[in-house]
């Protein structure tokens, strides 16, 4: 008997939610049975009129049964919903995990392809993150990732989707956004990340790779393109935004013999002022325009 009681206590400890649900279901069924017994007892007509006593007894029975089942289903639905949310959320940052953000990317890519709308990706990587872990420990590194996630969330647009891509990498999906606007968004996020030093670490920077859907390829190609530009940002010194426009501008400057300017961070040439950004884009397109004029004899 003692062994059976200890096993029952152990089951209650490890299955508190199920035990609570079973207890709630048992309570509802017992209440329904007691109420029906009262209605069926002698003198029950004093509680309910005789017509109601006869005609509504099945309705009351089904009502109590339905209530018990509804309570049971509601509790199970809450548990399943919590499990689904946990399966779609990164535990450390509270953002979408890779599986969820990739699912959102596939959905947004299908919509952009179907309606011919722009779609941009911003791949973010924390600079020198291994150094942070090696110097301050993984707990501080985790705090850096969580802090960066909060700063980006405060600055991102409502229509965007943000998630942890893996390790110290994050992915921002920007629907209805071309390369120019995506560069503005990325540079604003870059400044917000490095604006305020983090506790125990100091100033933290991040590199950004921006890619835009141009009507060709699939969403994996879009990710590969953003990763390529992110790698270029790392090679050029980190803490900068790189896109196809950036590389085009640098190539144009090198061809014009202005290699020193080409090595400068692109954000110093493309601040968050749209007018100055337009002037840089015109600089990018100038060589292409001159080539077109020579080709057509204009």
N, C-alpha and C positions, 0 to 999 in steps of 0.2 A: 504493500500500500504506500509506504514512504517513497519507494522507488518510482511508483507511478505518479505520485504527487510532484516529485522533483522534476520528472520529465515534462509534466504539464506546465510547471513554472518556467522551465527552460524554453518550452515552446511559446509561452506567452511573452517572454522577454525578446525572443528573436522574431516574433510575428505580431507585434503590437497592433499594426494597422489592420491585419486580417482579424485578429481577435476582437478589435473594436467594431469592425463591420459585422462580424457574426453576432456579437452582443446586441448591436443595434437592430439587426434583422430579427433576432429572437425576441427582443423587447416589443417590436412592432407586432409580430405574430401573436405573442401572448396577450397584448392589449386587445387585438382584434378578437381573439377567442373569448376573453373575459367579457367584452362588450356584447358579443353575440349570446353568451350564456345569460347575461342579465336580461337581454331582450326576450329570451326564450323562457325565462323563469315565470312562475305564477305571479300575477299582478303586474306583469310587464306593461300591460295596457295603460297603467297609471303613469308610466314613463313616457310612452309614445302612444298616440291613438291606435286603435285596433287596426285600422286600414294601413297605417304606416308600418305597424309592427309586422304585418303579413307581407305587404308588397315590397317594402324597401329592405328587407333582410338580405336578399342576395346582393343588392346594390351596395349596402354597407360592407358586406364581406369583401366584395371586389374592390371597394374603395380603400379599405385598410390594406388589402394585399397589394394594390397598386402603389400605395404610399410607401410600404415597406420596400418594394422592389425599386421605386424611384430613388429612395434614400440610398439604397445599396448601389444602384447604378451611378448616382452622382458621386459617391465616394470613390468608386472605381475609376470614373472619368477623371477626377482630380489627380488620382495617383498616376494614371496613364499620361495625362497632360504634363505632369511634372517630369516624368521619365523622358517624354519626347523633347521637352525644353532642355533637359540636361544633355540629351544626345546631340542637340544642335548648338550648344553653347560651349565656348572655351572657358574652362574652369578658372583659369588665372585672371583673364581680363574681362570676362563677362560678355565678350563679343561673339559674333557668329564664328563657329569653328570652320575648318577647311571644307568639310563636307557640305555644310549649309551655305557658305559663301560661294562655293562652286555651283551649287544648285541655283542660287539666285543669279549668278553670272550666266548660266545656261538659259535661264528664262529671259533675262534682259537682252541677251544676244539674239535669241529667236525673235523677240519683239523688234529689235533694231533692224534685223535682216528682213523681216516681213514688211515693215512700214518704211524702210529706207531712212531710218533716223540715226543720228550720230550716237556713238557709245565709246566712252574712254575708260581706260583702266589706269590706276595709279598704284604702282607697287612700291612699298616703303620698307626700307631696311635700316635698322639702327646701326650707326657707325661705331666701330671698335667695341662691339658688344662682348666679344670674348675677353677683351681686356677688363671690362667691368666685372665679369664673373670671376676671372682669375685674381683680380685685385681685392674685390669687396665681398665675394661670395655669391652663391646662387640666389640667396634670399634678397639681396640688394638688386641683383639682376632682374628678378621677378617683379620687384617694386618699380624698376625703370620701365619695364614693359607695360605694367598696369597704368603707370602715370602717363606714358605716351599715348596709350589707348584713350584715356580720359581727355587729354588735350585735343586729340584729333576729333573725338566725338563732339566736343564743344564747338569746334570750328567747321565741321562738315555740314553739308546741306541736308535738308529733310529728305530729299528724293534719292540721296546716295545710300549705298550699302557698304558697310565696313566690317571686316572680319580679320581674324588672325590666319595668315596663310601657312605659317609654320615657323617654329623657332623665333627669331627676332624679325620676321617678315610679316607685313600686313598688306592687305589688298583693299583698295577703295574702288568701288564700281560707281561710275558717274554716267547715268543715263541722260540722253538729250544733251550731250556735252561734246564739243569738238576739241581739237588739240589745243587751240589757243586758250579756251576757257579752262581746260583741264590743267594747263600749265599755271594759270593764275591760282586755281584751287591748290595745286601742289605747293606753290611757292608760299601761299598763305599758311599752309600747314607746316611747312619747313620752318618758317619764322616763329610760329607758335610753339613748336617743340623746343627750339633753342632759346626762346625768349627768357625763360626763368630757370635758373639752375635747380637741379634736383638734389634732394637731401642725400648726403654722404658721397655723391658722385660728382656734383658740379654740373657744368653745361653738357648737355647731351645733344648730339646732332643726328640727322638721318639723311639718307640719300633716296632720291625719287626717280623712278622710271615711268614715263607716260607713253601709253600706246592708244591708238584710236582705230576703230573699225572703219575700213574704207570700202566695204562691199565685197571683199575677197577673203577667203580662208574661213576658219572656224574660231571658236573662242579659245581653243588651246593655242592657236597661232598668235592670238592677241596677247595671251599671257606670256608666251615666249618672247614676243617683241618687247613687252614691258620689262621682262627680265634682262633682255639684251641691253636696253637703255639704262637699267639700274646698274648693271655691271660696268657700263661706260662711265656712269657717275662715280662709281668707286675708283675706277682707274684714274679719273681726272682730279681726284682729291677729296671726294665725299662732300657732304653738306651742300648738295646742289640738285637741280632738276634737269633731267635730260629727256628729250623727246626727239622725234625725227627732225623737227624744226631746229633744234639745238645743233644737231650734227650737220644739217644743211648750212646753217649760218657759219659754223666753224670751218667747213670746207670752203665756203665762199671767201671768208677772210684769209685763209691760207693761200688760195689761188691769187688773191690780190696783194699778196706779200705782207699781210698783217697777221703773222703767226702769233705775235705776242698777245694781241687782242683775242685771238681764237682760244688761247689757253686760259683766259679769264672765266670765272664761273658765270654761267649763263644768267643766273638770277640777278647779277649786278647789271646786266644789260636788259633784263626783262623784269622790272619790278612790278608791283601789283597795280600800277597805273596803266589802264587800258590804252591811253594815248601813246605812251612811251613803248608799250608792247607792240602796238601797231607799227611804230617806226622801225622796230627791230625786225618784225616780220617783213616789212617792205625791203629792208636790207637783205634778208634771206632770199627773197624772190627776185631781187634786182638782177643777179647774174642769169637766172633762168629767163627773165624777160629780155635781156640783151641777146641771149642765144636765140630766142624765138624771133627777134627782130632781124638778126643776121640771116636766119634760115629762110624767112619769107621776104627778105629784101625790103624791109620797112625802115 
